[in-house]
């Protein structure tokens, strides 16, 4: 009887403990834990941040443009200027499927592959040529442009900072830039994936 009471007390205490998220081992580094979307509109632009894991630089930024330059130029003739917390780039746009021209930037690793000797892929071949071990996750990394624009997007602990964003569009020397002031908005900081 005493054993049954002890078990009941232990079970009730276990049920009161806070639940923690269980994560399986050996998932690729780019495995999404969550899909959190922050969306803002600034003039003719829609800014979308998708966060897939925190802490860490696991987020993408899409800047979609639906302004008047699209009536004068093809989408692939338009470039989009984006400034995030002081660092800026101008990136050629692509034609979107939502009546827009857009750019897509990825802050983190992507297209991760667990490299085995029998695999003949550029990523794994480079990994093994550099003396890498078999059975290790290898990922494509952000481009120099992406690394530059996202540089101030996170704090030293991998939490997202407030993202102050300015955007404009240009084509053939013409600008849609809020009369030179750029269109601006901000995205709130995030510290976790709920």
N, C-alpha and C positions, 0 to 999 in steps of 0.2 A: 504494500500500500504506500509506503514511504517513497519507494522508487517511482511509482506512478505520479505522486504529488510533485516530486522533483522534476520529472519529465514535463509535467504540465506547466510548472513555473518556468522552466527553461524555454519551452515552446512559446509561451506568452511573451517572454522577454525578447525572443528572436523576432517575433512579429512586430514588436515596437521599434526595432532598430531601423534606421533609414535605409531605404533600398538604394543600391548603387547600380549603375548601368553595367551590365555584363558585356564584355567585348571578347570575341573569339580571337585566338592568336593566329598569326601568320596571314592576316589580310594584307593586301597591298597598301603601301603608304597613302595612295590617293583614294582609298575606300571611303565613301561618304558615310558619315555618322548621322548627318541631318541634312535638310534642304531648307535653309532659311532664306527668304527673299525679302530684300528691302528695295522698294521702288519709289522713285521720285520723278516728278516732271519739272523741267526748267525750260520755259519757252517751248520751242519746237523739238525738244529733246526728252527722251525717257531714259533714265539712268536706273539700271538694275544690278544690284549686288546679290549674288548667291553665295552663301556660306555653307560649306559642307562638313567642316570639322574645326573645332577649337579646343585647346589653343593650337596655334600654328597658322601658316599662310595658306589656308585652304579656302580660297574664295575666287570668284570670277566677277568681272565687271563688263556689262554690256551697255554701250551707249548707242541709242537708236535715234535717228534724225529724220524728221518729217517736215522740214522747212522748205522755203521757197526755192532754194538752190536745186532741189530735186526736179522742179519744173523746167529748169534751164540746162541741166547737165545730167548725164547718166550717173547712176549710183557709184560706179567704179571710177568716176572722174572727181568724186567728192572725197575730201579727207576730213577727219574729225580731230579737233584739238581737244585734249582732255588734260586737266591739271588736278592732281590729287595731293592735298596737303603740301603744296609748293612745287612738286616735281611734275613736269609736263612733257607731253609728246604729241605729235601730230601723226595720225595713222590713216592710211588709205581705207576707205569704207568698202563694204561689200553690199550687194543687193540683198535685202531681207525679204522674208516671206510675209511680212505684215505691213506692206506698203511703206517701207522705210529703207534707209541706208544705215548700216550699223558697223560698229567695231566690237570685237570680243577680246578681252584680255584675261589671262589666267595667272594668278599670283603664285600658284603652287605646282608641285610635281603632278605629272599626268602620264597616262598611257604606261603604267607600271607593268613590268614583266619580270617573272621569276626566271632568271637565266640558268639554263642547263646547257651542258657542252654540245648536245645534239642540235641545239637551236641555231639557226643561221639568220639572225636578224641584225641590222646595223647597230642597234642598241646593245645587244648581247655581245656581238663581235668586238665592239669597242671596249666593253667591260672586260672581256677575257684578254684582249690585247694589252690592256693596262694592268694585267696581273690579278684581275678579280676572281673571286671564288665562285664555284657552282652553287646554285640554290639560293642566291642572293637577289632581293628585289632591286631592280634598276628602273629608274624613271626618267622620262624626258623632263627637263627643267625649264623654268621660265626663260624667255628670250631676254636679251639685254634691254630691250625696250620695256618689257613687262617688269623686269627687276627694277628699272629706274623709276617708272611711274608709281609702283607700289611701295617704294622704299620706306616711306613714313606711314604706311597703312597699319602697322602693328607696333605694339610696345615690345620691350625686350623679353617679355614672358609669353609672347604669342597671342595676346589679346588684341582685338581690333580697336584701333584708335577711332575717334571721331573722324569721318572722312569728309573734308571740305572739298567740294568738287566744282570746277569751272569747266564749261564746254563751249565750243564754237564749231562752225563748219566752214570749209573753204573749198573753192573750185575755181580754177583759172584766174587766180588773183582776187576773186570776190569773196567776201566774208559775210556770214550770218552770225554776228557776234554781239548782239544786243548793243549796237552802236559802239563797239569797241570795249565794252565793259565785261563781256562774256556773260553767259547764262550761268547761274550758280545755284547750288543747293548743298545740303549736307546729309550724310547717313550716320545714324547713331552708332556709338561703339557697341561691341558685343564681346562678352567674355566666356560664353559657353553655348553649346548646342543643347537646347532643352530636351 
